């Protein structure tokens, strides 16, 4: 099939690579978000998908909005059979959805209908899911509600961050998306409507959502830290300044610290929660690079009874 691939961040690259390598399909163009400012100089930088496509000699389309008339006209000229999508980052209008004969097929990083929305992996970690996965589904105008072609499952490990889990899902999902394109082409796959039961939503987790509540149980604190790694980063405050908690781990046998209260030894830093303590392993003080929590504690000289949070 003639494919137009839509995607933007690095997580979309395994799927794009798999489709480019396919001997059954031709990626004739990619659609990605416009160049965005990055780095200290805030110079405009192309998305990872755009860079990979340019390296492969594939046409790159960067509409400001997918409903732009010029983009829709060019898409119609290309006349793709199907448009696979991975983390494109913009809503597709009906006019675009109607162009390819086999529609737009999204690779979504959850077992639909669970975790529909922008942050399925983060919410799976935050909820303590033991198993998650990826789904391919036909895009329609509803939020991740279209019929499903196929799924792959993935265990959520006890120490997984969202970044760890997403990396594995991107690789497994790439194979699923390629297989879905094969099945659509040869007619062996039919999309099945999603169940009306088990629907859950996964809205974007903002910086405000990532603030640690030290009165919550240690398990909840641990999940928040892992769910927000690498972005937006779980955080708290110390002496009036923001402190990011890059990584932490519950310590079940330490229950002597009140919520947010710190205790430091030469090699470890502990913070109380609503249940037992957590050990802070890496932190990032405001304006500085990530560092071992023990090094940070030696530098600030934590006083007895000092605490994190407001």
N, C-alpha and C positions, 0 to 999 in steps of 0.2 A: 504493500500500500504506500501511497504518497502521504507522508506525515508532516504536519507542522507542529513542532514541540513547543509548549509554553512552560516556562519556568524562569526563576531568577537566582536563588541563592545556591551556595555550594552543595546543599543537600540534594539538589536536583541533578547534579552531574552524573552519579552512577546510572540513573535511568537514561539520561541523554546518551551517555557512552554506550549503553547496552543497545539502544535503538540504532545508533550510528553503525555499530558493529554487526547488526542483523543483516543476513543475506536475503531476507524476505521483504524488507521495507526500506524506503528511502526517506531520510529526513531532508526535506527540500527547503525548509526555513525554520527559524525559531522565533518565538514571540517572548519578549522579556521586558522588564521595567526599564524606564529611561535611566541613563547614567546619573549617578548620585554623588554628592560631595562626600569625600572621605579623607581621613588623616588630618594632620595638623594644618596643612595648607588648604584643606577643604577643596581640593581640586576634584573635578568630575571624573568618576571611575566607572567603567562598564561593569555590569554584573558578571558573576562567574559563568553563567550560562552564555552570555554574549561573547565572552572571551573564548570559551571552548568552541562555540560555533564558528567564530572567525578563524580560529586555528584550523578548523576542518573545512574551511571554504564554504560555509553554509550561510545563506542570506539571513540577516538579522533584522527583525522588525521591533521598534521601540516606541509604540504608541503612547502618548501621554495618557490617553484613556482608550480602552478597547472599543468604545463606541465611536471613535473618530472616523469620519467618513473616508479619509485617505487610507486608513488601515483596513477598513472593511472592504474597500474596493480592491486593495492589493491582495487581501486574503481570498477574495472571490476569483481574482486572476490566477492565483496559484492553484486553486481548486484542489485542496487536500482531500484525501479519502477519510482521514480521521485526524484529530488533534489531541494527542496525549498531553497531560498537564501534571506538573509536579511543582507545588509551591510557587505559582506564578505571582500571586499577591494582588490581584485586582478582580473585581466581579465582571463576568462576561455577559454582555447584553444578548437578548434574544436574536438580534440580527447576526451576531457572530456565531451563536450556537447552531444556527440553521445552515451555515455554509458547508461544512463537511458532510458527506453522505452518511458516515457512521458517527457523527457528532463529536463531542469532546469527552475524553475519558480521563478522569482524575485518579491519581495515586494519592490516597489519603492515609495518614499514619495512625489509624486506629481500626478496630474491628467494628465497623458500622453495624447498627446505628449508635454505638457508643462513641462519645466524644466527637460530636460534630462541631466544627469551628476551627479557629485559627491556631489553637495550641493543644492539640490532642495528646502529644507526648508529655508535655508538662503536667497536664491534668491527670494522666494515667499514673505518673510518679507521685503526684500530690495525693491522689486518692488511695495509694497503696495497692494498685492493681498488681496481681501476680503474673498475669498474662495479658499481653496486648498484641498488636500486629499491624498489618497494612491491608487496605482494601482498594480495589479498582472499581470505579462506578461511573455510570453515565451522568454527566453534568446536566442538571435542569435548573430552573430558576430558583428553586428552594435551596436552603443552606445544607449542602452535603446530604441531600435527601434522595438522590437518584438511585435507580436500581443497580445492584452490585454484580459485577462479573466474576470476581474471585478474591480470595483472601490468603494471607500467610500469617502464621502466629509467631510470637516471639516472647520468651520468658522475660520478665522484669527481675533483674538480679537485685539483691538487697542493698547493694552499694551503688547501683546505677544512678548517674545523673541524667538529665534530659539529653545532654550532649552525647553521652555514651549510647543511650538507647536509640536515639535518632540516627546515629552513624550506622548501627546494625540494621535498623529498619530501612534505611536508604538503600543499602546493598541488597537486602532480601526483596525489597519492593521493586527494585530495578528488574529483577528476573520476573517478578509477577507482572509488571507492566508490559514487558516484551512478550510474555506468554499470552497476555490478554490481547495484544495486537494480533498475534498469530491466530488466536481463536476467533476473533472478529473477522479476520480475512477469510479463513476457511469455513466459517459458518458453524464451527463446533461449540461456540460459546453463546449463551443467551443471558442477558442481565435479569436478575431476580429482584423483585421489589423488596425493599427493606422492611423488616418487622416494625410494627407500630409500637412494640414493647421494647424496653431497654434503651430508649433514647436518652442521651445525656449530652450536655453542651460544654464546649471547651473554648470560652472566649479568651482573647489575648490576655496574658498576665502582664500588667503594667508595673512600673517601679513601685507605685503605691501599694500594690498587692503583695510585694516581695518583702515588706517590713516584718521582721520577726516579732511575734508575740511571745514573750518569755514566760507568760502565765500558762501557755498551752503545754500539753504533755511533750516530753522529749521526742516521742515518735513523730509528732506533728512538726516539730522544729526540724528534725532530720529530713523529713519529706520535703518541706519547703526549701531547705538549702539545696537539696539534690534536684528538685524540680526547677529551680531558678538558675541552675548552673548549665551552661555558661552565661545565659542572659535571662532576665535582666540583672541577676545577682541578688541573693538574699542580703538584707542589710539591717543594721540596728544603729544606735548612736552610742558614743562614749565621750564623755566630757563635752557634750554639745556638738560634736562632729560626727558625720556619718562614717560608719565602719562596715565594710562588706564582709560577710562571712562566706569565704570561698568554699570551705569544706569543714565538716564537723561529724562527730559520731556519738551516739548515745553511750552513756556509761551507767549500766544498770545498777552497779553496786555503790553508787555515790548519791545519797539522798539528803546530804546535809546543807545544801545550798538553796536559798530562797530564789524565786524567779528573777533571773537577770543578774544575780550576784556572782561576782568573779572570784576565782581562786587560782593562783598560779604557783607552779613549782619550777625548778630549773628546766624541765623538759616538756611540761604540759600546762595547758590553760583550760580551766573548766568554767562553765556557766550554768547556773541553776535554771530549772524550768518548772512547769507545774507538776512534774513528776520527779524523775531522777535527772541528774546532770547530763550535759553534753560536753564533750571535749572539742574545743575549737582547734582545728589542725592548721588551717591556712586562713589568713584574713588580708584585707586590703584597706589600709587607712586612707582617708580622703586625700587625694592628690598624690598618692604613692603607688608603687607596684605591689602585687601580691607577695606575701612573705609568710614564713612559718609563724604561727601564732605565738610560740614561745619567744621568738626574737622580738615580736611586737611588744609582748608583755614586759620583757626586760627593758625595752626602750622607754615605755611610758611609766614604769614603776607603779604597778597597780597597788592602791592602798587597801587595807582590810575593809571589807564591806562595800567597796565600790561596785557599781552595777552597770549593766547595759540597758539601753532603752530609756524612754522618757520617765 
